[in-house]
């Protein structure tokens, strides 16, 4: 299957990512997910469609991860800019406030999304591991995490003033 579809999939990903190295990495990740998945390869009637689904999900995850990384870098840049202005006490207070805000946001979530979020972020568990602990499918875990992230994002950004437009 790899020989039959790898070139095609890599080309498809390259058109979307515009980077041959990222396309090659994502293509390999797609086949890795296929191999490690529960679906027997012989049972696939439409392998390209199945590969597209896996690759599309990986693209979405990559996009979300990139957004989180960019936001984290922006926050670090802000902290570095104000590093000289703030003393250790102010920095500690800001961190404590951030921890409190995240705790409040997480406490607003229903039980399973909250537990899934904490297992993923604090314990670093995979979807499969979380699903086993919560006795739900991996798909449900993905939905719980999406719901948790959407809730946190909405609560944080709704509380902020709208950005200035120039």
N, C-alpha and C positions, 0 to 999 in steps of 0.2 A: 504494500500500500504506500509506503514511504517513497519508493522509487517512482511509482505511478503518479503521485500527486504532489510531491514536494516542490518541484519546479513551478508548477501552476500556482500553488498556494503562496509560495514566496513572491512570485510576480504579483499576485493579487494584493498581498500585504504591502509590497513595495509601492504600488500605485497609491495606496492610502496613506502610508507613512512618509513616503518620499525620502527614505533612508534605507539603503540596502542592508546595512548591519542590523538595524532594528527589525527589518522585515525577516532577515534570516533567523534572528533570535526568537521572534514571535512564531515563526513557522516551526522551529524546533520545539518550542513550548507547546504548540498545538498538538504535535505528534506525541509529545510526552504525556499530555493530558489524555489523548486518545488511548495510548498504551496503558496508562494507569487507571483508566476509567472502568466502569462496570459493564460497558457494552462490548460483547464479543465482536471482534473485527469481522468474522465470517458472516455475521448476521446483518451487517450494514448493506442496505440495498442502494442507498445513495451516499457513497462515501464523501463526495465533494460537498454535498449539502451539510453533512454532519461536521466535516472539517470547517466549513464556513461558520457554523454556529459556534463551535469552540473558539475559532480565531476571533470572531466578532466579540464574544464575551471577554476574551483576553484583551482586545483593543479597548473595550469599555473600562475594564479594570485598570489598564495602563493609563487611560485618560484620567480616571478618578485619582489614582495614585499620584499622577503628575500634578493635579490640582492641589492635593494635600501637601505635597512637597513644596510647591511654589508658595503656598500660604505659610508654611512653616518657615521657609527662607525669608519671606517678608517680615514675619514676626521676629526672627533672629536679627534681621537688619535693623528693625526698630529698637530692639533691646541694645544692640551694639551702638547705635547712634546716641541713645540716651544713657549709655553706660557711665559716662563721665559725670552726668548730671545727677544720677541716682547713686545713693550710697547702698551698702549691703542691706540695711534695714528696709529701704524702699523696695529693693529687688525681692527680698524675702516676702514682703507684704504682697507684692504683685503676684508672685508665684502662689502664695496661699490663697489669694483671691481667685486666681485661675483654677486652682484645684477645687475650691468651693463652688465656683460656677459650673464646672464640668460635673461635679457630684450632683448639684441641683438639677441639671439638665438630664442626667442619667436617671435620677430618682423619679422624674416625670414620666418615664417610659413604662409601658406595660412590662410584666415580669420577664417573659421569654425574650423579647428584644433587648431588655436591659442586661439579662444574664449573657445572652449571645455577644453583645457588644463588649462587656467586661471580659469574657473569656477570650475574645479575639484580640482586644487591645492590651489587656494586662497579662494574660497568660500566653498569648501568641498561638492559640490553638487553630487548627485548620477547620474548614467548614465541616468536614467529615467528623472530626473529633467533637466539635460542638454539637453536631446533630446527634451523635451517640449519647452525649451527656444529657441533652434535652429530650431525647427520644422523638426527634423529628427528622425530616429529610434535609439533605443539603440545600435543596431549593428553598425550604422554609428558613433555613439559617441565613441564606443570602437575602431573603425578603426582610428578615428581622434586622439584619445589619443595615440594609438600605433604609429601612424605616427609622432606625436609631440615628443614623448619620443625617438623614433629612430633617429629623426633629431637632437635633442639635444645631444644624446649620440654620434652620428657620428661626429658632429661638435666639441664637446669637446675632444673626444679621437683622432680624426684625427689631431688635432692641437698639440697633445703631442708627444714627441719623443718616439720611440718604447722602450719598457722596455729592460733593459740589460739582456742578457742571460749568465748564468755562467755554 
